[in-house]
Amino acid sequence: MNLAHWRPSLAGVTWFLGLMLLFWAPLPGEQRLPALFLIGLGLWYWVRQGTAGLPGMKQMQGFLLLMAIPALASLPYSVTPLDTLGILVVLAAFYPAGIALLRGFGSRPSQWLVLGIGLTLFLWSLDALYQWTTGASLLGYPLNPDGRVWGPFKDNQRLGFLTGALMSIPLIHLARTRPLAAMALYALFTFVVGLAAARAALVFALLSGIGLFLCLPGLKYRLGLVAGLAGVIGGALVLSPIHTERVLERDYTRYLNQPGLERGEALFLQVDDFLSGRLKIWHTGWNMFADRPLAGVGAGAFDEAYDQYSTRPDDQFTTQGGYPGGVHHAHQMYVSAAAETGLAGLLCLAGILYMLWRWYRSLPPEGRRRALPYGVALMVAAFPINSQHGVYVGWWFSALFFIVCAMLAAGEQGRREGRS
């Protein structure tokens, strides 16, 4: 091979930038940097080659449209119209980015992307373990003072959320041919998620484990997974100081035994304490939905509307409540959709899930096999009985969009190969 005449193909560059939408998330510029390049490439593809016949294009368009409709409907009633308008601009910009992702991911064997995702999560996990053992990550970011690891993400909890939501992609792919390797990776990823000490992320990891459990080829592997998982989670709980405080040392009858409190109020406060204040946030989100049930307070306006709709005098998340930084989102995808975009948002979220389910059902067996790991990741991310970010939170939307486009490209590759 004469390297002097080697030039990277445009499709290969597009594929690489698509992977960077995930890999670059903790690095300077975060997802915005690769997204800008993808938007430019997508515009070039759009002008030069069009989108006719591009596999997965109809579903990608439907996803963005069903995201944009409730945001547009909420714009006239938004508490912060500029924030809502900004979200609509981002959704429009991701249209050419989606074209680039579909072309890039569709141009290379689907297992390449699985490998890229697996290596990304593996490197993040190694960095997190290094941070946990030495006190600083390879990039020099210190361990959080409360003991939780952030790995390469410097000062936020995205490590646990992204690892927990995405781990099923490489794990389910591996489970088919190398079940022991899949189980070992699952143990590593789940241990790191446990050290990251976000309980919602740990729920993601458990749900991903259920997906892996169902895909393992035999009973002995499944029993081994269950036994190993118990040990890994137990170790993470004990070794993480924040988990020890939250789970093992918490007084679960603190409010229930407090004299002078009505039982209903005591139960509310006890559950709220266990959920680290989430119940107050969800209660405020319900107030927004009850006041504006059709279109909500505006996509992206949750934080600005919070003080107006908080009715509890003990709410620490209001401006006067004293909580550092306040609250920026509802900490639950469906509460966020209801509060910010009302019934329109909830119906469009349901429409997205139904549209993707119908597309998946239309695939031949090979297409379903390739799309399944991404479908499981999407179900984990959208699981309703959990605390996760709203769909209009920038970095979380980028992750969901990445999963959707990768799933569409993989499934359509399988459809083409099934025909040949």
Secondary structure, 3 states (H helix, E strand, C coil): CCHHHCCCCHHHHHHHHHHHHHHCCCCCCCCHHHHHHHHHHHHHHHHHHCCCCCCCHHHHHHHHHHHHHHHHHHHHHCCCHHHHHHHHHHHHHHHHHHHHHHHHHHCCCHHHHHHHHHHHHHHHHHHHHHHHHHCECCCCCECCCCCCCCHHHCCCCHHHHHHHHHCHHHHHHHHCCCHHHHHHHHHHHHHHHHHHCCHHHHHHHHHHHHHHHHHCCCHHHHHHHHHHHHHHHHHHHHHCHHHHHHHHCCCCCCCCCCCCCCHHHHHHHHHHHHCCCHHHHHHHHHHHHHHCCCCCCCCCCHHHHHHHHCCCCCCCCCCCCCCCCCCCCCCCHHHHHHHHHHHHHHHHHHHHHHHHHHHHHHCCHHHHHHHHHHHHHHHHHCCCCCCCCCCCCHHHHHHHHHHHHHHHHHHHHHHHHHHC
